[in-house]
Each structure stands twice: as structure tokens, then as C-alpha cells.
Amino acid sequence: MSLPENLRYTKDHEWVRLEGNIATIGITDFAQGELGDIVYVEIETVGKHLEAEAVFGTVEAVKTVSDLFLPVAGTVNEINPALADSPDLVNSDPYGEGWMVKMTVDNPGDVEKLLNAAAYQGVIG
């Protein structure tokens, strides 16, 4: 299982890549493996300001539907348009083409408070 060192993670299995005050967010390789084949991603929060840990969308797999939680407070700017036709990108490339949203972060320092790769490895065992 892949855990890129340059990302931050949450106990809810989201990852964050921060560039300036723009964060790209997706779910981890562990999460997509637990969910199974992803068939639909629903995100209707573009343009909305949300607090940390607010639900920003859902991911539907063959087995279950799971909420997606925003790791830090900010405004959702963009949804990955490729997921509309190819939700399976979350399974095949969770840290690349399978990203879910881009957002403007209220406080970039909040990202540093999230789990690093080693700490997240401790969460998932």
C-alpha cells in the first residue's frame, strides 16, 4: 500500500496536498481498498465554505456508501471532472488522477497539524 511522504492524512482516511493555500484532497489507498470498486462520487459543495470535518460529499462503492470529510476549513473550489465518467480512478490512482476536490484553505498551518505518513500508518496498522 502506498503512503506518499509529501501528503498529510486524517484518521478518516482522506489525504491532503497543500500548494500555497490551495489543498488537493482525496481518499487514501487504504480507504479505496476497504471500500472496494468505486462506482460513483457525489460532491455538491463547490463554492461552499465548510468547517474542518464537515461532510463535503459521498463515495459509493459496490458494497457501501461512505461520507467524505473535509480535513481543514475552507472553500471548495473545484471537483475533479474526470470522476463523473471514471469514478474508478479513485481505485486505480488515489493520489493522482483520483483526487476529489481542490479548496482554498482558511489557515494553511492547519494542514501541518494533520497526520504525516508514519502517524497515519499507525492508525491503519
C-alpha positions, -999 to +999 in steps of 0.1 A: +000+000+000+013+034-009+016+063+016+034+093-001+056+112+024+047+146+009+010+143+019-009+148+052-036+124+063-067+122+085-080+095+108-110+094+084-087+083+056-085+115+035-052+129+022-042+165+016-016+180-007-010+217+000+004+242-026+003+277-012-032+280+002-047+255-022-053+220-010-060+190-032-079+163-013-088+127-020-091+094-001-062+071+007-051+039-009-062+021+023-097+037+021-103+028-015-091-007-008-115-011+021-144+004+000-139-018-030-149-009-065-160+027-065-189+033-089-200+069-081-186+100-064-211+127-054-198+162-044-222+192-044-202+216-023-184+237-049-184+273-038-193+265-003-173+273+028-171+244+052-155+238+085-130+210+092-145+176+094-177+187+076-190+162+050-181+175+015-195+146-005-200+109-007-184+080-024-204+050-035-188+016-038-204-017-047-205-026-010-214+007+007-218+045+006-193+065+026-192+102+036-162+123+027-149+146+054-130+178+048-097+177+066-094+215+072-117+245+070-120+264+037-139+269+005-143+241-021-133+255-055-132+226-079-143+189-083-122+165-103-142+164-136-128+131-146-146+113-117-180+119-134-172+094-162-144+074-144-150+071-106-127+040-107-098+065-109-101+067-071-093+029-070-065+029-097-047+062-088-060+075-054-031+100-050-030+112-086-058+112-112-083+100-085-082+133-065-116+146-055-116+183-047-094+214-046-101+240-020-088+273-006-077+266+029-085+292+056-053+285+076-025+266+058-010+259+092-039+236+099-027+212+073+006+208+092-014+196+122-027+166+103-010+132+104+022+126+085+027+093+066+042+075+096+014+086+120-012+076+095+005+042+091+000+038+129-037+045+125-043+018+099-019-007+114 
